[in-house]
Amino acid sequence: MDDQTRLELEAAAFRTLRDHLAKRTDVQNIDMMNLAGFCRNCLSRWYQEAAAERGLDMGKEDAREAFYGMPYAEWRAKYQTEASEAQKTAFEVSHKNAG
């Protein structure tokens, strides 16, 4: 496989992941962090970092909007729920073990 095809396939897979997560608003970022060690915010940060590596100026909010498909504050207001004590505890445990 040539590099351009690989790049296009990786980009398509990323867009599919982004679109899948956009549809699964029931899946909270804290659940993703607890289970997989990353969330939508991580993905938007990686997007921002990739832009910076290419000399593109992209702020945190711009990157989040590119990933969430709307301003982050709007997404939070529509879809984010308060984390339960169990979710918070799981987050503390998973991140204590990650470092």
N, C-alpha and C positions, 0 to 999 in steps of 0.2 A: 504494500500500500504506500502510495506517495504521501509526502508531508501535507500537501494541500487537502487531499481527501481525508486524511486523519484529522486535520484541523476542522474541517467542515463537519465530520461526524461527531467530534467532541463538542462543537458548538451546538449542534442539533440536540445532542443528549442533554446539555446544560439547559437549553430552552425547554425541552420536555420536562425536566425536573422542575424548573421555575414554574411552568404552566400547571404541572401537577400540584405543586404546593399552593398555587393560587386558588385552585379548586378545593383544596383540603383545608379550608379555614378552620375546621374543627380541630386540626392538629396544632397544638400550641407550641411556640418556640421552646418553652421550658421542657416540654416532653421530648422534643427533638434533641435538645442538649443532653437530657438525662439518658436517652437511649443511644444516640449516635455521636455525641460530642460536638455537634455543630447545629446551627439553625439558620433561618432565613437571614438574620443579621450577619452571620458569618459569611454566607454566600454573597451578600451585598458588599461586605468588606473586601472579600477576595476579588470581586468585580472592580471595586475602587482601586485596589492594589495593582491589578492587571493594567488598568488605565494609567496609573502613575508610572508603571514600568515602561510604558510606551510614550511617556512625556505628555499625557493628557491630564488636564486639571479637572478632577472630579471630586466634589465634596462628598462628605458622608451622606447627607440628605439626598443629593442627586443620585448617588449609587443605590440608596435604599429605594428611592422612587423608581429607578430603572428595574430593580428586582421585584418590588411589591406591586408595581403597576399603578401606584397612586402614592401620594405623600404618606410617609410612615405614620404620622399622627392620625391620619384618616383611617389607615388600616387598623391601628391599635384601637381606635374608638369603635370601629365596626366589629372587629373579630377577636381581639385579645381579651381573655378573661383573667380574673385574679388568680394567681397561683395558689394552690392549696398548700397546707402545711406539709403534706406528704410529698408534693412536688418540690417544695423548697428544700426539704430534708434530703431528698434524692439528689438534688442539684449539688448541695453541699458535700455529700458523700462522693458523688461521681467526680467532682472537681478536686476534692482532697486527694483522691486516688490517682488522678490524671497527672499531677505534678510530681 
